[in-house]
Amino acid sequence: MKIIPVKTHILSQKIIPHINPELAKVYQVPEGHRSIGFFSTDNDDVAYLAADDATKKADIRILHAQTFYGGQTCSWSKYGGSVFVLFSGPKVQDVKSGMAYIKDYVENRSVLCNFDGDDGTAFYADCVPRVGKYYQELYQIPEGMAYAYLVGGPIETNYALDKALKASDTKIANYWYPPSHANSSGAVLYGTESACRSAVNAFIDTLRAAVEQPMKI
């Protein structure tokens, strides 16, 4: 089975240069941050990784990131996509920079894929060499560590996760049980870059085998 890349898109993006104090309280905007940005994409996994990546390059903080129930096909709005991400920065230029880095990641660095062009076999498996501030805070991954982001269909993903852990010296930073909001399952593993790459390779190989022979035990 061939791995086929799947394009991801930003569906909507907006920036508020000077947030209203009442909204700032609702969003729990940090002191000293006056500007906010928010965006949606048609794949939630890419959005989370893009947000973490942007925190390494721009002076922003991710305030809220949540997958919609059922993903894009059940979105209330045609611009809602699969996820809503909200972030803030001290100045509007910080937020603009963050949005630019996010847009570049979504459009040019996503590795969302499936097997043989079948949407029913979609998966995301990638090694990020250095964790960003977002995942440091959210998942307590030590600064400087790499992480592997692994997600796919519930049965095949959980089967492949065991192989990924056995093939690498990694630990689980976060795991989501099926069904998730988007009816998937997955985990974030962390360790050295070489260990995380080994985990990714083992995950993909095992995932392919599970998809090829779903009834084999």
Secondary structure, 3 states (H helix, E strand, C coil): CCEEECCCCEEEEEEECCCCHHHHHHHCCCCCCCEEEEEEECCHHHHHHHHHHHCCCCCCEEEEEEECCCHHHHCCCCCCCCEEEEEEECCHHHHHHHHHHHHHHHHHCCCCEEECCEEEEEEEEEEECCCCHHHHHHHCCCCCCEEEEEEECHHHHHHHHHHHHHCCCCEEEEEECCCCCCCCEEEEEEECHHHHHHHHHHHHHHHHHHHHCCCCC
